[in-house]
C-alpha cells in the first residue's frame, strides 16, 4: 500500500455554481483530487444549446481551491456516464479509498464515513444522508436513494454496503434555471423528464403552493418540499450567494 490513503474524484461537464463549496467540503479529507472534465455531455444525450459553464471557469475554480492537490484531465467527450465515472481509476493506484463527489454536492461528516468504511469489508458504499434542496436553501426533498460515493480499492469482495452515514447537501434542483434547463436536455434521465416539468412544476412552485409531486422524473417520490432550517448548514454554505435568496432564478437576481 502506498503512503497516500485517499483520492477524491469529480466527473464534471457543467456545474460551476456550487463547484467551489463542493471542493471545499472534500479538499481537506483527500491527498489528491482528480477532476475529470468533459467538454461535451457524457450522459449519452446531446443538445445544440451551449453549456452554461465553460472549461476555463471550471478549471480556475478547481485550481483556486485545490492548488497542488489538483489532478486535472480533460476530454472532448466520453462514450457514456459509466465511462466518465470510471476515470476514477486512472490515478487510484496506491490509494486505499476513492471518494467521488458531483459538482452539485457538498459533503459533511467525511471522517465518520471513512471510519465506517474501514470497519466494513465491502468495496462499494452508498450514502444514506442525502438532502435534496428545492428552489432555495429553505426547502428539501428526501428519498431512499443511496448513490455509491466511497470505494475501498483493495476490498476483499465486490459487495455493496448502502448504509454509509454521510450528510450530502444536494443542489440538483436548487440552481440557476439556465443550468437546470440545460441539464434536463443532457443528463442520464433526459428522455424521462416529465413534460413541461420545468415550466409547470419547478418554476410554478412557491412556498405557499402545495404541489403533490415535485420529482422531475418519478411520480412515486418527492411530495411537496419540506421546510429546512438553513442556519444549521456548514459555514461554507452560509457564505454562498444563494444562501439568502428566497428562490433561485439566476445569477443576476
SERO-4910 file (N, C-alpha, C, O; in steps of 0.05 Angstrom, whole numbers):
BEGIN
 pado doro    nc1    nc2    nc3   cac1   cac2   cac3    cc1    cc2    cc3    oc1    oc2    oc3
  Unk    A     17    -24      0      0      0      0     17     25      0     37     26     15
  Unk    A     10     44    -16     26     69    -17     22     86      8      6     79     25
  Unk    A     37    107      9     36    124     32     12    143     32      4    153     52
  Unk    A     -1    147      8    -24    163      6    -49    146      9    -51    124     -3
  Unk    A    -69    156     23    -91    139     31   -116    144     15   -129    125      6
  Unk    A   -124    169     10   -150    176     -2   -146    194    -26   -132    214    -24
  Unk    A   -159    187    -48   -160    204    -71   -189    211    -76   -207    194    -75
  Unk    A   -194    237    -82   -221    246    -89   -225    246   -119   -205    247   -134
  Unk    A   -250    244   -127   -255    243   -156   -281    259   -162   -301    256   -149
  Unk    A   -279    276   -183   -302    292   -191   -304    291   -222   -287    302   -236
  Unk    A   -325    278   -232   -331    280   -261   -348    304   -266   -368    309   -252
  Unk    A   -341    320   -286   -356    345   -290   -357    354   -319   -338    350   -334
  Unk    A   -380    365   -327   -384    377   -353   -394    406   -349   -386    424   -364
  Unk    A   -412    409   -330   -422    436   -322   -425    435   -292   -422    414   -279
  Unk    A   -432    458   -280   -436    458   -251   -419    477   -235   -410    471   -213
  Unk    A   -413    500   -247   -395    520   -234   -408    533   -209   -394    542   -191
  Unk    A   -434    533   -208   -449    548   -188   -441    539   -159   -439    556   -141
  Unk    A   -439    513   -155   -432    502   -128   -405    489   -127   -398    477   -107
  Unk    A   -389    492   -149   -364    477   -150   -345    485   -128   -332    467   -117
  Unk    A   -343    510   -122   -324    518   -101   -330    506    -74   -313    495    -61
  Unk    A   -356    508    -66   -363    496    -40   -362    466    -40   -355    453    -20
  Unk    A   -368    454    -63   -365    425    -67   -336    417    -60   -332    398    -44
  Unk    A   -317    430    -73   -289    422    -69   -279    429    -42   -263    415    -30
  Unk    A   -288    451    -30   -280    458     -3   -289    437     17   -276    432     37
  Unk    A   -312    425     11   -322    405     30   -306    379     31   -308    363     50
  Unk    A   -291    374     10   -276    349      8   -245    353      9   -231    334     15
  Unk    A   -237    377      2   -208    382     -1   -190    372     22   -170    359     17
  Unk    A   -198    378     46   -181    372     69   -182    343     77   -168    335     96
  Unk    A   -197    327     63   -200    299     70   -188    280     50   -190    255     52
  Unk    A   -175    291     29   -163    275      8   -134    283      5   -126    306     11
  Unk    A   -117    264     -5    -89    271    -11    -87    284    -38    -70    302    -42
  Unk    A   -103    275    -57   -104    287    -84   -133    287    -92   -150    272    -82
  Unk    A   -139    304   -112   -166    306   -123   -165    306   -153   -154    324   -165
  Unk    A   -176    285   -165   -177    282   -194   -203    294   -205   -224    284   -198
  Unk    A   -201    315   -221   -224    326   -234   -223    318   -263   -204    326   -278
  Unk    A   -243    303   -272   -244    294   -300   -265    310   -315   -289    305   -312
  Unk    A   -256    329   -330   -274    347   -345   -280    337   -373   -263    327   -387
  Unk    A   -306    338   -380   -315    331   -406   -325    355   -421   -343    369   -410
  Unk    A   -315    361   -444   -323    385   -459   -351    382   -471   -364    402   -478
  Unk    A   -361    358   -472   -388    352   -481   -402    333   -462   -388    320   -446
  Unk    A   -428    332   -463   -442    315   -444   -433    286   -446   -429    276   -468
  Unk    A   -430    273   -423   -422    245   -423   -445    227   -416   -441    203   -410
  Unk    A   -470    237   -416   -493    221   -408   -509    211   -432   -533    205   -429
  Unk    A   -497    210   -455   -509    198   -479   -529    216   -493   -538    209   -515
  Unk    A   -537    238   -482   -555    256   -495   -541    282   -503   -522    290   -490
  Unk    A   -549    293   -526   -536    316   -537   -556    339   -541   -580    333   -545
  Unk    A   -547    363   -542   -563    386   -548   -546    407   -562   -522    408   -558
  Unk    A   -559    423   -579   -544    445   -593   -542    470   -575   -528    488   -582
  Unk    A   -556    470   -552   -555    493   -534   -527    494   -521   -516    473   -514
  Unk    A   -516    517   -518   -490    520   -506   -490    513   -476   -510    518   -462
  Unk    A   -469    501   -467   -466    494   -439   -464    520   -423   -450    539   -431
  Unk    A   -478    523   -401   -478    548   -385   -452    554   -372   -447    576   -363
  Unk    A   -434    534   -370   -408    537   -357   -386    529   -377   -391    512   -394
  Unk    A   -363    542   -375   -341    536   -394   -317    524   -379   -314    526   -355
  Unk    A   -299    513   -395   -276    498   -385   -258    516   -369   -248    509   -347
  Unk    A   -252    540   -378   -234    558   -364   -245    566   -337   -229    567   -318
  Unk    A   -271    571   -336   -283    578   -310   -281    555   -290   -274    559   -267
  Unk    A   -287    531   -300   -287    507   -282   -258    502   -273   -254    496   -250
  Unk    A   -239    503   -292   -211    498   -284   -201    518   -264   -188    511   -245
  Unk    A   -209    544   -268   -199    565   -249   -209    560   -221   -194    564   -202
  Unk    A   -234    551   -218   -245    545   -192   -230    522   -179   -223    523   -156
  Unk    A   -225    501   -195   -211    477   -185   -183    485   -176   -174    476   -154
  Unk    A   -169    500   -191   -142    508   -185   -141    525   -160   -124    522   -142
  Unk    A   -160    544   -158   -162    561   -134   -165    546   -109   -152    551    -89
  Unk    A   -183    526   -109   -190    511    -84   -169    490    -78   -161    486    -55
  Unk    A   -161    475    -98   -145    451    -94   -115    456    -95   -100    441    -83
  Unk    A   -106    475   -110    -77    481   -113    -62    456   -121    -69    444   -141
  Unk    A    -42    448   -105    -25    425   -113    -38    398   -108    -26    378   -114
  Unk    A    -63    398    -98    -77    373    -95    -92    366   -121   -101    343   -124
  Unk    A    -94    385   -140   -109    381   -164    -95    363   -184    -72    367   -191
  Unk    A   -110    343   -194   -102    328   -218   -124    334   -238   -147    326   -234
  Unk    A   -118    347   -259   -138    356   -279   -134    341   -305   -112    340   -316
  Unk    A   -156    329   -315   -156    317   -342   -180    328   -357   -200    334   -344
  Unk    A   -178    330   -383   -200    340   -399   -202    323   -425   -182    317   -438
  Unk    A   -226    316   -432   -231    301   -457   -254    315   -472   -271    328   -460
  Unk    A   -254    312   -498   -276    324   -514   -302    311   -507   -323    325   -505
  Unk    A   -303    285   -504   -327    271   -495   -321    243   -487   -301    231   -495
  Unk    A   -338    232   -470   -337    204   -462   -360    189   -474   -381    201   -481
  Unk    A   -358    163   -478   -378    148   -492   -405    148   -476   -426    149   -488
  Unk    A   -403    148   -450   -427    148   -433   -419    155   -404   -395    159   -399
  Unk    A   -438    157   -387   -433    165   -359   -415    145   -345   -397    153   -330
  Unk    A   -419    119   -350   -402     99   -338   -373    102   -345   -355    100   -328
  Unk    A   -368    108   -370   -340    112   -379   -328    136   -365   -305    136   -356
  Unk    A   -344    157   -363   -334    181   -349   -328    176   -320   -307    183   -310
  Unk    A   -346    163   -306   -342    157   -277   -320    137   -273   -307    137   -252
  Unk    A   -315    119   -292   -293    100   -289   -265    113   -291   -245    100   -286
  Unk    A   -264    138   -299   -239    153   -298   -228    155   -270   -204    162   -266
  Unk    A   -244    149   -250   -234    150   -222   -211    130   -217   -196    133   -198
  Unk    A   -209    110   -234   -187     90   -231   -161     99   -245   -141     86   -242
  Unk    A   -162    121   -259   -139    129   -275   -115    135   -258    -92    130   -266
  Unk    A   -119    146   -234    -98    154   -216   -100    141   -189    -88    151   -169
  Unk    A   -117    120   -186   -123    109   -160   -102     89   -150   -103     81   -127
  Unk    A    -84     81   -167    -64     61   -158    -48     72   -134    -38     94   -135
  Unk    A    -46     56   -113    -31     64    -90    -48     76    -68    -39     81    -46
  Unk    A    -74     82    -75    -92     93    -55   -110     71    -43   -116     51    -56
  Unk    A   -119     76    -19   -137     57     -6   -166     62    -11   -182     44    -13
  Unk    A   -173     88    -14   -201     96    -15   -204    117    -37   -188    135    -40
  Unk    A   -227    114    -52   -235    135    -71   -261    147    -61   -280    133    -55
  Unk    A   -261    173    -59   -286    188    -52   -295    203    -77   -281    221    -86
  Unk    A   -318    196    -88   -329    210   -111   -349    231   -102   -365    226    -83
  Unk    A   -350    253   -116   -369    274   -110   -378    287   -136   -362    289   -155
  Unk    A   -402    296   -137   -412    311   -160   -411    341   -155   -410    349   -132
  Unk    A   -411    357   -176   -408    385   -173   -430    399   -158   -427    422   -148
  Unk    A   -454    386   -156   -476    398   -142   -480    386   -114   -502    388   -102
  Unk    A   -459    373   -104   -460    360    -77   -440    374    -59   -418    381    -67
  Unk    A   -447    376    -33   -429    385    -12   -431    365     10   -452    358     20
  Unk    A   -407    355     18   -406    334     39   -401    345     66   -387    365     69
  Unk    A   -413    333     87   -407    339    114   -406    313    130   -425    297    130
  Unk    A   -384    309    144   -381    285    160   -364    263    148   -367    240    153
  Unk    A   -344    271    131   -327    252    117   -311    235    137   -310    211    132
  Unk    A   -299    246    158   -283    228    176   -300    205    188   -290    183    189
  Unk    A   -324    210    196   -341    189    207   -348    168    185   -349    144    190
  Unk    A   -352    178    161   -358    160    138   -334    142    133   -337    118    128
  Unk    A   -310    153    133   -286    137    129   -282    116    151   -275     93    145
  Unk    A   -288    124    176   -287    105    198   -306     82    193   -300     59    198
  Unk    A   -330     88    183   -349     67    177   -339     49    155   -342     24    158
  Unk    A   -328     60    134   -318     44    112   -296     25    122   -295      2    114
  Unk    A   -278     36    138   -255     20    148   -264     -3    166   -249    -22    171
  Unk    A   -288      0    178   -298    -21    196   -314    -42    182   -324    -61    194
  Unk    A   -316    -40    155   -332    -59    140   -315    -71    117   -294    -59    110
  Unk    A   -324    -93    106   -308   -107     86   -317   -102     57   -303   -111     38
  Unk    A   -340    -89     53   -350    -86     26   -332    -67     10   -316    -52     21
  Unk    A   -335    -67    -16   -320    -49    -33   -334    -23    -39   -322     -1    -38
  Unk    A   -360    -24    -44   -375      0    -53   -394      9    -31   -409     -7    -19
  Unk    A   -394     35    -25   -410     46     -3   -430     67    -13   -422     88    -24
  Unk    A   -456     61    -10   -476     80    -16   -482     99      7   -479     90     31
  Unk    A   -489    123      2   -492    144     22   -521    147     29   -538    149     11
  Unk    A   -527    148     55   -555    149     64   -566    177     70   -590    181     73
  Unk    A   -548    197     72   -557    222     83   -561    245     63   -552    267     68
  Unk    A   -574    239     41   -579    260     21   -602    279     28   -623    270     36
  Unk    A   -596    304     26   -617    325     28   -618    339      1   -599    353     -7
  Unk    A   -640    336    -13   -643    347    -40   -657    374    -38   -681    376    -35
  Unk    A   -641    396    -40   -653    422    -37   -670    430    -61   -665    423    -84
  Unk    A   -692    445    -55   -712    451    -75   -716    481    -76   -727    493    -58
  Unk    A   -708    493    -98   -713    521   -104   -698    541    -86   -694    564    -94
  Unk    A   -690    533    -63   -676    551    -44   -663    534    -22   -666    510    -22
  Unk    A   -649    548     -4   -637    533     18   -657    528     41   -650    517     62
  Unk    A   -682    536     37   -703    534     57   -720    510     54   -737    504     72
  Unk    A   -717    494     32   -735    472     28   -719    448     17   -700    451      1
  Unk    A   -727    424     25   -713    400     16   -734    378      9   -757    378     18
  Unk    A   -724    359     -6   -738    334    -11   -721    311     -2   -696    313     -4
  Unk    A   -732    290      8   -718    267     17   -727    242      2   -750    240     -6
  Unk    A   -709    223     -2   -716    198    -14   -698    176     -3   -680    181     13
  Unk    A   -702    152    -13   -687    129     -2   -663    122    -19   -651    101    -14
  Unk    A   -656    138    -39   -633    131    -56   -607    133    -40   -604    149    -22
  Unk    A   -588    115    -47   -562    115    -34   -540    112    -55   -529     90    -58
  Unk    A   -534    133    -69   -513    132    -91   -486    124    -80   -478    132    -58
  Unk    A   -472    108    -95   -445    100    -87   -426    124    -90   -424    136   -111
  Unk    A   -413    131    -68   -395    153    -68   -368    147    -55   -349    162    -58
  Unk    A   -365    124    -42   -340    116    -30   -333     88    -37   -351     70    -38
  Unk    A   -308     83    -44   -299     56    -53   -273     49    -40   -254     64    -40
  Unk    A   -272     25    -29   -247     13    -18   -234     -2    -41   -243    -23    -49
  Unk    A   -212      8    -51   -200     -2    -75   -191    -31    -72   -195    -47    -91
  Unk    A   -180    -38    -49   -170    -66    -45   -188    -82    -27   -177    -98    -11
  Unk    A   -214    -78    -28   -232    -93    -11   -231   -123    -18   -225   -130    -41
  Unk    A   -236   -140      1   -235   -169     -3   -258   -180    -20   -258   -204    -27
  Unk    A   -278   -163    -27   -300   -173    -43   -311   -150    -60   -300   -127    -59
  Unk    A   -331   -155    -76   -342   -135    -94   -370   -127    -85   -386   -118   -102
  Unk    A   -376   -130    -60   -403   -125    -50   -408    -96    -45   -390    -79    -43
  Unk    A   -434    -89    -42   -443    -62    -36   -453    -60     -7   -465    -79      3
  Unk    A   -448    -37      5   -459    -30     31   -474     -4     26   -461     16     20
  Unk    A   -500     -4     30   -516     20     23   -525     35     48   -546     48     48
  Unk    A   -509     34     69   -516     46     95   -495     64    106   -493     67    131
  Unk    A   -478     75     89   -456     91     99   -466    119    107   -479    133     91
  Unk    A   -462    127    132   -472    153    141   -454    176    132   -430    177    138
  Unk    A   -466    195    117   -452    219    108   -473    239     99   -491    232     83
  Unk    A   -472    263    110   -492    283    102   -483    295     75   -461    304     72
  Unk    A   -502    294     56   -496    305     29   -517    326     23   -541    320     21
  Unk    A   -508    351     21   -526    372     13   -526    373    -18   -506    380    -30
  Unk    A   -549    366    -29   -550    362    -58   -567    384    -71   -590    389    -63
  Unk    A   -555    398    -90   -567    422   -101   -577    419   -130   -578    439   -145
  Unk    A   -583    395   -138   -591    389   -165   -616    406   -173   -617    416   -196
  Unk    A   -635    409   -155   -659    425   -161   -659    451   -145   -680    460   -135
  Unk    A   -635    462   -142   -632    487   -127   -609    502   -140   -589    509   -127
  Unk    A   -612    508   -166   -591    522   -180   -603    539   -202   -627    539   -207
  Unk    A   -586    553   -216   -595    571   -237   -614    557   -257   -610    534   -264
  Unk    A   -635    571   -265   -654    560   -283   -641    552   -309   -648    531   -321
  Unk    A   -622    568   -319   -610    560   -345   -594    534   -342   -592    519   -361
  Unk    A   -583    529   -318   -568    504   -314   -587    481   -314   -582    460   -326
  Unk    A   -610    484   -300   -629    462   -298   -641    457   -326   -645    433   -333
  Unk    A   -646    477   -341   -657    474   -368   -637    458   -386   -645    440   -400
  Unk    A   -612    465   -383   -591    451   -398   -588    422   -389   -587    403   -405
  Unk    A   -588    419   -362   -585    392   -351   -607    373   -361   -602    350   -367
  Unk    A   -632    383   -362   -654    367   -370   -652    357   -398   -667    339   -406
  Unk    A   -635    369   -414   -631    360   -442   -608    341   -445   -606    327   -466
  Unk    A   -590    339   -425   -566    323   -429   -560    301   -408   -543    284   -412
  Unk    A   -574    302   -385   -567    283   -364   -579    256   -370   -595    253   -388
  Unk    A   -572    236   -354   -579    208   -360   -608    202   -362   -616    183   -375
  Unk    A   -625    218   -349   -654    214   -350   -669    234   -367   -693    239   -364
  Unk    A   -654    247   -386   -666    268   -402   -691    258   -417   -710    274   -420
  Unk    A   -691    234   -426   -714    224   -441   -738    218   -423   -760    213   -433
  Unk    A   -734    219   -397   -756    212   -378   -767    236   -363   -786    233   -348
  Unk    A   -756    260   -368   -766    283   -354   -795    288   -361   -803    287   -384
  Unk    A   -811    293   -340   -840    297   -344   -845    321   -362   -831    342   -360
  Unk    A   -864    319   -381   -870    341   -399   -876    367   -384   -892    367   -365
  Unk    A   -863    388   -392   -866    415   -381   -861    416   -351   -872    433   -337
  Unk    A   -844    397   -341   -838    398   -312   -825    424   -304   -832    435   -283
  Unk    A   -807    434   -320   -793    459   -313   -813    482   -310   -812    497   -291
  Unk    A   -831    485   -330   -850    507   -330   -872    504   -310   -879    522   -295
  Unk    A   -884    480   -310   -909    475   -295   -905    466   -266   -922    469   -249
  Unk    A   -881    456   -260   -876    446   -233   -854    463   -220   -858    476   -200
  Unk    A   -830    463   -232   -808    476   -219   -812    507   -217   -811    518   -195
  Unk    A   -816    520   -240   -819    549   -240   -846    558   -228   -847    581   -218
  Unk    A   -866    542   -229   -892    549   -219   -894    546   -188   -912    557   -176
  Unk    A   -875    531   -177   -877    526   -148   -871    551   -131   -854    567   -139
  Unk    A   -885    554   -109   -880    574    -89   -882    561    -62   -893    540    -59
  Unk    A   -870    574    -41   -873    562    -14   -902    559     -5   -908    543     12
  Unk    A   -920    574    -18   -948    572    -10   -963    551    -25   -984    541    -16
  Unk    A   -953    543    -48   -967    522    -64   -962    495    -51   -942    490    -39
  Unk    A   -981    477    -55   -979    450    -44   -978    431    -67   -997    416    -72
  Unk    A   -955    430    -80   -951    412   -103   -947    384    -93   -930    379    -75
  Unk    A   -962    365   -103   -961    338    -92   -937    322   -101   -926    306    -86
  Unk    A   -928    326   -126   -906    310   -136   -886    330   -150   -893    343   -169
  Unk    A   -861    331   -139   -842    350   -149   -820    338   -166   -807    352   -182
  Unk    A   -815    312   -163   -792    300   -177   -794    303   -207   -816    300   -218
  Unk    A   -772    310   -220   -773    314   -250   -779    289   -266   -788    291   -289
  Unk    A   -775    266   -255   -778    241   -270   -800    223   -257   -818    214   -271
  Unk    A   -797    217   -231   -814    198   -218   -839    210   -206   -839    233   -196
  Unk    A   -862    196   -207   -886    204   -195   -890    191   -167   -910    196   -154
  Unk    A   -870    175   -159   -873    159   -135   -857    171   -111   -861    162    -88
  Unk    A   -840    190   -116   -824    202    -95   -826    232    -95   -836    244   -114
  Unk    A   -817    244    -74   -817    274    -72   -845    285    -73   -854    293    -95
  Unk    A   -859    285    -51   -884    300    -49   -876    329    -47   -856    338    -58
  Unk    A   -892    346    -34   -885    374    -32   -860    377    -15   -856    361      4
  Unk    A   -844    397    -21   -819    401     -6   -825    408     23   -845    421     29
  Unk    A   -807    399     41   -810    405     69   -791    428     77   -769    431     66
  Unk    A   -799    443     97   -782    465    107   -756    455    119   -755    433    130
  Unk    A   -735    471    115   -709    464    125   -696    488    138   -698    510    128
  Unk    A   -684    484    162   -671    507    176   -643    510    164   -624    496    172
  Unk    A   -640    529    146   -614    533    133   -592    543    152   -569    542    145
  Unk    A   -600    552    175   -580    562    194   -564    539    206   -544    543    220
  Unk    A   -572    514    202   -557    491    211   -536    482    190   -521    463    196
  Unk    A   -535    495    168   -516    488    147   -487    495    155   -483    513    172
  Unk    A   -467    481    144   -439    488    149   -433    517    140   -447    527    122
  Unk    A   -412    528    151   -406    556    146   -401    562    116   -408    583    106
  Unk    A   -389    543    102   -382    548     74   -408    552     58   -407    567     38
  Unk    A   -430    540     66   -455    544     51   -469    570     60   -484    582     44
  Unk    A   -464    578     84   -476    604     93   -463    627     78   -475    649     77
  Unk    A   -439    623     67   -426    644     52   -432    644     23   -424    661      7
  Unk    A   -448    624     14   -454    621    -14   -474    643    -23   -492    650     -7
  Unk    A   -472    654    -47   -490    674    -56   -520    667    -55   -537    684    -53
  Unk    A   -526    641    -57   -554    632    -57   -566    630    -29   -590    626    -27
  Unk    A   -550    632     -8   -559    627     19   -583    644     26   -602    634     39
  Unk    A   -583    669     20   -604    688     28   -627    691      8   -646    705     13
  Unk    A   -624    678    -15   -645    681    -36   -670    666    -29   -669    642    -22
  Unk    A   -694    679    -30   -719    664    -24   -725    643    -45   -735    622    -38
  Unk    A   -718    649    -70   -720    629    -92   -697    635   -111   -690    658   -115
  Unk    A   -686    614   -122   -663    618   -140   -673    618   -169   -687    600   -178
  Unk    A   -665    640   -183   -672    642   -211   -646    642   -229   -643    624   -245
  Unk    A   -629    661   -224   -604    662   -239   -585    680   -224   -592    691   -203
  Unk    A   -561    684   -235   -540    699   -221   -545    729   -221   -530    743   -208
  Unk    A   -565    738   -236   -570    767   -238   -590    776   -217   -597    800   -215
  Unk    A   -601    757   -201   -621    763   -181   -610    782   -160   -624    790   -142
***
